Amino acid sequence: MDMLLYIKLSAVMALEFAVWGAWMPVLAARLLGPLKFSGKQTGWIYATLPLACIVSPLISGQLADRWLNAEWILAGAHLIGAVLLLIAAVQTRFAALFVVMFLYSVFYAATLPLVNAALFANVTDAAWQGRVFMWAPIAWAIAGYFLTGWRWTFKTAEKGRDCLFLAAALSVIMAVCCLGLPATPPAGVGESPIFKALAMLQNADFLVFMVVSLVVTGLMQFYFLGSARFMTDTGIAAKNVPASMALAQAAQAIATFFLLGWLVSSVGFKWTLVIGIAYWLLLYVVYVLSKSRLLIIAAQPLHGLAYVLFIIAGQMYAGSVASAEIMKSMQALVFAATTGVGLFLGTQFAGIVMDVFKREDKFNWRAIFAVPAVIMLASIVALVVLFK
């Protein structure tokens, strides 16, 4: 593989997830803490990206498959997103922040399937695809460690809006890098690609995969909405939370490079996906049963392993059953169902559960995390029985 092409694709993959990783793991601490939002309000703020992902990826996938180069859409969306993140950082009222974050999410969600599609369009070798994918968790982790270092140096953890400033800066850099990508023009022929992608749901295995993915990605929101506050409630300093959670991305990078390809080729997609869900189940069991700060921090890599073996493996599975002419729309469909519908329902469900098990200003974390643990177990059973 050409090394310059590898560097360009890796940089874009890294920055795409560095932007996301800069704010998503820790913004909830600002919402539940300094801004005094309820669990339900926090759920709605986190629901802005899933809501946008229900429609936005489908639109960008159509545009990229039929009319516009993928790299142009990527650059423009990230530049607009940077401006909206700066506006979001100064909002303190729920309604205003919700509107701004939703507008931001519309543009960011449009970029998610196109980064994968640009990779699949330029690289067909699975091993090299994995070497590009591994930069996503590395960049997510670096964003977390950078934010922790920033908070140590400039004492900005109390207000918590620094994560949005960081995401805005990274978005500008991302836009510049996108313009350096190889041209990824649309095919611009045939019937609407999204309808061909939707027709794949007639395949029983693909339908089961999509339904289980929708449920499992929804349950992932318990991790994002609850982990930061859960960790501070157990005595972990707020300034150390980003670095602690970034251990997940360190594990994700290692697993993407050394484990993903080997496991898929050895046991197939079915058991790779099952193992991925099992790691999330184990993480939630630790949250339920342990009060040890050290063990809770040590369990963070389980999220990274689960993400690799379920989310990334799932994207590869979808790519493996899609023809070239519907590649962007197929990735858009997966993101719409999982990062869209799944995460939206997950944010609502997690927010409601958090409010149900909240007394005054204290959360019953054992009861809260028992809920996704039970449903994860049921998802494993469903995948084992129904996905052939």
Secondary structure per residue as TSV (DSSP state, phi and psi in degrees):
chain	resnum	aa	ss	phi	psi
A	1	M	-	360.0	138.2
A	2	D	-	-61.5	127.5
A	3	M	H	-67.8	-35.1
A	4	L	H	-64.8	-41.4
A	5	L	H	-62.1	-42.8
A	6	Y	H	-60.0	-42.7
A	7	I	H	-63.9	-43.7
A	8	K	H	-63.7	-47.5
A	9	L	H	-65.8	-38.5
A	10	S	H	-67.0	-39.5
A	11	A	H	-63.1	-43.2
A	12	V	H	-67.6	-42.7
A	13	M	H	-60.7	-42.9
A	14	A	H	-64.1	-48.0
A	15	L	H	-68.8	-34.3
A	16	E	H	-55.3	-42.9
A	17	F	H	-91.3	-19.5
A	18	A	H	-66.7	-39.3
A	19	V	H	-59.5	-47.9
A	20	W	H	-66.1	-46.1
A	21	G	H	-69.0	-18.0
A	22	A	H	-68.3	-33.2
A	23	W	H	-116.3	-33.2
A	24	M	T	-64.8	-43.1
A	25	P	T	-67.1	-24.6
A	26	V	T	-120.7	-8.8
A	27	L	H	-62.4	-32.7
A	28	A	H	-58.4	-34.0
A	29	A	H	-63.4	-36.6
A	30	R	H	-68.2	-42.0
A	31	L	H	-67.6	-45.6
A	32	L	H	-78.3	-22.1
A	33	G	T	-96.8	-94.3
A	34	P	T	-57.2	-37.2
A	35	L	T	-85.0	-13.1
A	36	K	-	60.1	34.3
A	37	F	-	-74.8	152.8
A	38	S	-	-77.9	169.8
A	39	G	H	-60.6	-38.7
A	40	K	H	-66.4	-42.1
A	41	Q	H	-64.2	-41.3
A	42	T	H	-61.4	-40.7
A	43	G	H	-59.9	-39.3
A	44	W	H	-68.5	-37.8
A	45	I	H	-62.8	-45.1
A	46	Y	H	-71.2	-18.0
A	47	A	H	-78.3	-11.8
A	48	T	H	-61.6	-41.3
A	49	L	H	-68.6	-48.0
A	50	P	H	-57.6	-41.4
A	51	L	H	-58.6	-46.5
A	52	A	H	-63.9	-35.1
A	53	C	H	-70.8	-15.1
A	54	I	H	-67.4	-33.8
A	55	V	H	-119.1	-42.3
A	56	S	H	-57.9	-46.1
A	57	P	H	-61.6	-34.4
A	58	L	H	-65.2	-38.7
A	59	I	H	-68.2	-47.5
A	60	S	H	-66.2	-34.9
A	61	G	H	-64.0	-41.8
A	62	Q	H	-62.1	-46.8
A	63	L	H	-58.9	-43.5
A	64	A	H	-74.3	-30.0
A	65	D	H	-78.4	-23.6
A	66	R	H	-121.7	-32.2
A	67	W	T	-130.5	-38.1
A	68	L	S	-123.9	149.1
A	69	N	-	-63.6	138.8
A	70	A	H	-60.4	-38.7
A	71	E	H	-67.2	-29.5
A	72	W	H	-68.4	-43.9
A	73	I	H	-61.9	-43.8
A	74	L	H	-58.8	-49.0
A	75	A	H	-64.5	-47.3
A	76	G	H	-63.5	-42.4
A	77	A	H	-64.5	-38.9
A	78	H	H	-72.6	-33.9
A	79	L	H	-64.7	-45.2
A	80	I	H	-64.1	-39.6
A	81	G	H	-60.7	-37.3
A	82	A	H	-61.2	-42.5
A	83	V	H	-63.5	-43.4
A	84	L	H	-67.5	-33.7
A	85	L	H	-65.3	-39.0
A	86	L	H	-63.8	-38.3
A	87	I	H	-67.2	-40.3
A	88	A	H	-63.3	-32.6
A	89	A	H	-64.5	-22.4
A	90	V	T	-104.2	5.0
A	91	Q	-	-86.3	137.4
A	92	T	-	-122.5	-10.3
A	93	R	S	-101.3	144.1
A	94	F	H	-58.4	-50.5
A	95	A	H	-60.1	-46.0
A	96	A	H	-65.3	-43.2
A	97	L	H	-66.0	-37.8
A	98	F	H	-61.0	-45.5
A	99	V	H	-62.7	-46.3
A	100	V	H	-66.8	-43.7
A	101	M	H	-66.9	-32.0
A	102	F	H	-67.7	-44.1
A	103	L	H	-61.7	-42.4
A	104	Y	H	-59.8	-45.3
A	105	S	H	-63.9	-32.7
A	106	V	H	-57.8	-43.2
A	107	F	H	-78.4	-39.7
A	108	Y	H	-67.0	-42.0
A	109	A	H	-59.9	-30.8
A	110	A	H	-64.1	-24.2
A	111	T	H	-87.3	-22.1
A	112	L	H	-59.2	-51.7
A	113	P	H	-71.1	-23.9
A	114	L	H	-74.5	-29.9
A	115	V	H	-64.3	-46.3
A	116	N	H	-63.1	-43.7
A	117	A	H	-63.4	-38.9
A	118	A	H	-62.7	-38.8
A	119	L	H	-65.0	-50.5
A	120	F	H	-64.9	-29.0
A	121	A	H	-72.4	-28.6
A	122	N	H	-105.0	-17.2
A	123	V	-	-134.4	122.9
A	124	T	-	-105.7	-18.9
A	125	D	-	-74.5	124.5
A	126	A	H	-63.0	-36.3
A	127	A	H	-63.9	-43.2
A	128	W	H	-71.4	-32.5
A	129	Q	H	-59.9	-42.6
A	130	G	H	-62.8	-36.2
A	131	R	H	-69.3	-25.2
A	132	V	H	-81.0	-44.5
A	133	F	H	-57.9	-31.5
A	134	M	T	-64.6	-20.7
A	135	W	H	-74.7	-17.1
A	136	A	H	-63.3	-55.0
A	137	P	H	-67.8	-31.9
A	138	I	H	-61.5	-45.1
A	139	A	H	-68.1	-39.5
A	140	W	H	-58.3	-44.7
A	141	A	H	-65.0	-43.4
A	142	I	H	-61.6	-39.6
A	143	A	H	-60.0	-41.9
A	144	G	H	-65.5	-43.8
A	145	Y	H	-68.0	-38.2
A	146	F	H	-62.3	-43.1
A	147	L	H	-63.8	-39.8
A	148	T	H	-62.9	-44.8
A	149	G	H	-62.2	-39.2
A	150	W	H	-61.5	-43.5
A	151	R	H	-67.8	-36.9
A	152	W	H	-62.0	-40.6
A	153	T	H	-79.8	-44.4
A	154	F	H	-109.5	3.1
A	155	K	-	55.0	50.2
A	156	T	-	-104.1	5.4
A	157	A	T	-66.1	-29.4
A	158	E	T	-61.7	-44.8
A	159	K	T	-81.8	-34.6
A	160	G	-	77.7	4.1
A	161	R	T	-86.5	-5.4
A	162	D	H	-59.9	-27.6
A	163	C	H	-63.8	-32.7
A	164	L	H	-74.8	-37.1
A	165	F	H	-62.5	-42.6
A	166	L	H	-62.7	-44.2
A	167	A	H	-61.5	-37.0
A	168	A	H	-65.2	-44.2
A	169	A	H	-62.2	-42.6
A	170	L	H	-66.4	-31.8
A	171	S	H	-64.0	-38.4
A	172	V	H	-64.8	-45.2
A	173	I	H	-61.2	-40.3
A	174	M	H	-60.6	-43.4
A	175	A	H	-59.5	-41.7
A	176	V	H	-64.3	-44.4
A	177	C	H	-65.5	-34.1
A	178	C	H	-62.4	-35.1
A	179	L	T	-68.4	-15.7
A	180	G	T	-92.0	-0.5
A	181	L	S	-69.3	154.9
A	182	P	-	-60.0	146.8
A	183	A	-	-59.7	129.1
A	184	T	-	-121.0	79.8
A	185	P	-	-75.1	158.6
A	186	P	-	-76.0	153.0
A	187	A	-	-70.3	-43.5
A	188	G	-	66.9	21.8
A	189	V	-	-133.4	163.8
A	190	G	S	81.4	-175.7
A	191	E	S	-71.7	169.4
A	192	S	-	-55.5	121.8
A	193	P	H	-61.4	-31.4
A	194	I	H	-64.4	-31.4
A	195	F	H	-71.5	-33.1
A	196	K	H	-67.3	-38.5
A	197	A	H	-65.4	-43.3
A	198	L	H	-63.1	-31.4
A	199	A	H	-63.2	-20.4
A	200	M	G	-64.5	-19.0
A	201	L	G	-68.2	-11.6
A	202	Q	G	-72.6	-18.0
A	203	N	S	-79.2	122.6
A	204	A	H	-59.5	-44.2
A	205	D	H	-62.6	-44.0
A	206	F	H	-66.2	-37.3
A	207	L	H	-64.0	-45.2
A	208	V	H	-61.7	-43.4
A	209	F	H	-58.2	-44.2
A	210	M	H	-67.3	-42.1
A	211	V	H	-65.9	-47.1
A	212	V	H	-64.2	-38.6
A	213	S	H	-62.3	-40.8
A	214	L	H	-59.9	-45.7
A	215	V	H	-66.8	-48.4
A	216	V	H	-66.5	-42.0
A	217	T	H	-66.8	-30.9
A	218	G	H	-63.2	-42.5
A	219	L	H	-67.6	-21.5
A	220	M	H	-61.9	-22.9
A	221	Q	H	-67.1	-23.4
A	222	F	H	-61.4	-35.8
A	223	Y	H	-66.1	-47.2
A	224	F	H	-74.3	-39.0
A	225	L	H	-76.5	-33.7
A	226	G	H	-101.3	-27.0
A	227	S	H	-62.2	-45.6
A	228	A	H	-61.2	-48.2
A	229	R	H	-69.3	-38.8
A	230	F	H	-57.6	-44.0
A	231	M	H	-67.6	-41.4
A	232	T	H	-67.4	-35.0
A	233	D	H	-66.4	-26.0
A	234	T	T	-87.7	0.9
A	235	G	T	105.7	4.9
A	236	I	-	-81.0	127.7
A	237	A	-	-60.8	139.4
A	238	A	G	-57.5	-36.3
A	239	K	G	-68.8	-17.9
A	240	N	G	-96.1	-8.3
A	241	V	H	-63.9	-46.8
A	242	P	H	-56.8	-43.1
A	243	A	H	-68.8	-36.5
A	244	S	H	-64.3	-46.1
A	245	M	H	-69.2	-26.7
A	246	A	T	-69.4	-12.3
A	247	L	H	-59.0	-29.6
A	248	A	H	-61.6	-40.7
A	249	Q	H	-74.3	-30.4
A	250	A	H	-62.8	-44.7
A	251	A	H	-65.7	-36.4
A	252	Q	H	-63.3	-42.2
A	253	A	H	-63.0	-45.0
A	254	I	H	-64.4	-44.0
A	255	A	H	-66.9	-36.0
A	256	T	I	-63.4	-40.1
A	257	F	I	-78.1	-44.5
A	258	F	I	-100.7	-26.1
A	259	L	I	-109.1	-40.6
A	260	L	I	-57.4	-58.2
A	261	G	H	-60.9	-43.1
A	262	W	H	-63.6	-42.2
A	263	L	H	-68.5	-42.2
A	264	V	H	-62.0	-43.9
A	265	S	H	-70.6	-26.4
A	266	S	H	-85.2	-46.2
A	267	V	H	-117.5	-6.1
A	268	G	H	87.1	172.7
A	269	F	H	-65.8	-39.0
A	270	K	H	-56.6	-54.6
A	271	W	H	-76.1	-24.8
A	272	T	H	-63.9	-44.2
A	273	L	H	-65.1	-40.1
A	274	V	H	-61.8	-45.9
A	275	I	H	-62.0	-38.3
A	276	G	H	-59.9	-47.3
A	277	I	H	-62.7	-38.7
A	278	A	H	-60.4	-34.2
A	279	Y	H	-65.5	-39.9
A	280	W	H	-65.4	-40.8
A	281	L	H	-57.9	-44.5
A	282	L	H	-63.5	-39.5
A	283	L	H	-60.3	-47.5
A	284	Y	H	-67.2	-31.5
A	285	V	H	-64.0	-41.5
A	286	V	H	-61.3	-44.3
A	287	Y	H	-59.9	-37.3
A	288	V	H	-74.0	-42.6
A	289	L	H	-95.4	-21.5
A	290	S	-	-109.1	143.0
A	291	K	-	-114.4	5.7
A	292	S	-	-77.4	120.7
A	293	R	H	-60.7	-40.1
A	294	L	H	-63.9	-42.4
A	295	L	H	-69.1	-37.7
A	296	I	H	-63.1	-42.7
A	297	I	H	-65.8	-42.7
A	298	A	H	-65.1	-22.8
A	299	A	T	-82.2	-10.9
A	300	Q	T	-58.9	-35.1
A	301	P	H	-59.4	-20.6
A	302	L	H	-61.0	-35.7
A	303	H	H	-63.8	-42.1
A	304	G	H	-63.9	-42.7
A	305	L	H	-63.0	-42.5
A	306	A	H	-63.2	-41.5
A	307	Y	I	-61.8	-43.9
A	308	V	I	-63.0	-50.6
A	309	L	I	-81.8	-10.5
A	310	F	I	-115.2	-56.3
A	311	I	I	-69.3	-54.8
A	312	I	I	-68.7	-42.1
A	313	A	H	-60.8	-36.2
A	314	G	H	-65.8	-40.2
A	315	Q	H	-64.5	-38.6
A	316	M	H	-65.9	-39.7
A	317	Y	H	-61.0	-45.8
A	318	A	H	-61.8	-40.7
A	319	G	H	-64.8	-32.0
A	320	S	H	-73.0	-21.9
A	321	V	T	-104.7	4.5
A	322	A	S	-102.1	141.0
A	323	S	-	-78.0	163.4
A	324	A	G	-61.1	-34.8
A	325	E	G	-73.3	-15.8
A	326	I	G	-119.6	18.6
A	327	M	H	-59.1	-47.1
A	328	K	H	-67.6	-40.6
A	329	S	H	-69.5	-33.6
A	330	M	H	-65.9	-44.7
A	331	Q	H	-63.8	-37.0
A	332	A	H	-63.4	-40.0
A	333	L	H	-63.5	-42.3
A	334	V	H	-63.0	-44.7
A	335	F	H	-66.9	-37.6
A	336	A	I	-63.5	-41.0
A	337	A	I	-75.2	-38.8
A	338	T	I	-93.7	-65.8
A	339	T	I	-67.8	-20.3
A	340	G	I	-90.4	-86.4
A	341	V	I	-61.3	-46.0
A	342	G	I	-60.4	-51.6
A	343	L	H	-69.2	-33.0
A	344	F	H	-63.3	-52.0
A	345	L	H	-61.5	-34.9
A	346	G	H	-65.4	-41.2
A	347	T	H	-64.7	-41.2
A	348	Q	H	-65.2	-45.6
A	349	F	H	-64.0	-46.9
A	350	A	H	-63.5	-41.6
A	351	G	H	-62.5	-41.2
A	352	I	H	-65.8	-45.2
A	353	V	H	-61.7	-40.9
A	354	M	H	-63.2	-39.1
A	355	D	H	-70.6	-36.8
A	356	V	H	-62.1	-39.6
A	357	F	T	-101.0	32.9
A	358	K	E	-115.5	130.6
A	359	R	E	-122.4	115.8
A	360	E	T	58.9	-112.6
A	361	D	T	-112.6	17.8
A	362	K	E	-117.7	138.3
A	363	F	E	-102.5	139.6
A	364	N	-	-88.3	84.6
A	365	W	H	-65.0	-32.6
A	366	R	H	-60.7	-45.9
A	367	A	H	-68.7	-38.8
A	368	I	H	-61.1	-49.5
A	369	F	H	-79.8	-13.5
A	370	A	H	-66.9	-29.8
A	371	V	H	-63.3	-55.3
A	372	P	H	-66.1	-27.3
A	373	A	H	-62.6	-44.4
A	374	V	H	-65.0	-42.3
A	375	I	H	-71.5	-33.8
A	376	M	H	-59.8	-43.0
A	377	L	H	-60.9	-43.4
A	378	A	H	-63.3	-35.9
A	379	S	H	-66.0	-38.2
A	380	I	H	-61.7	-45.9
A	381	V	H	-60.6	-43.7
A	382	A	H	-61.9	-42.7
A	383	L	H	-67.1	-41.9
A	384	V	H	-62.4	-40.9
A	385	V	H	-80.3	-40.2
A	386	L	H	-101.5	-25.8
A	387	F	-	-91.6	114.7
A	388	K	-	-95.5	360.0
